[in-house]
Amino acid sequence: MTVVNDEQYMKQALSEAQKAFDKGEVPVGAIIVCNNRIIARAFNLTETLNDVTAHAEMQAITAAASALGGKYLIDCTLYVTVEPCPMCAGALAWSQISRVVYGASDEKRGYHLFLPDLLHPKTTVVSGILAEEAAALMQQFFKEKR
């Protein structure tokens, strides 16, 4: 995977985050790519579903597993606008996803803060892809909420 491809796919995740923003959800978006094809698109739905587990990553994992017909996401890449929380990182570990690419770090609730080795040992991580854009969307959201 090249940085150019990572940026193109992250733009798709940012588009999902904008959908969350527009619905009054915390603006986190995610997509899952397998064999250069987007197999899942998702954004936070915690408010809409009244479900604390309805994070973008969780929604994307479920959609991707359904698309593939199995629970393992080997040879797949998750693109998510913000660093996954420990709950999502644990689910990603169980899915055995091959790659996680995220934009902005989450200084308060990111998995690195609590459990830096939580992902599957074979999962590779790339961070900082379009981080400024992802962080700006989050900052705008919380500025408007306050």
Protein Blocks (a to p, Z undefined) as FASTA:
>chain_A
ZZklmmmmmmmmmmmmmmmmmnopacddddddeehiafbdcddfklmnopaklcfklmmm
mmmmmmnopabfghiacddfbdcdfklmmmmmmnopabdcdfbdcfklgmklmmmmlpcf
klccdehiaklmmmmmmmmmmmmmZZ
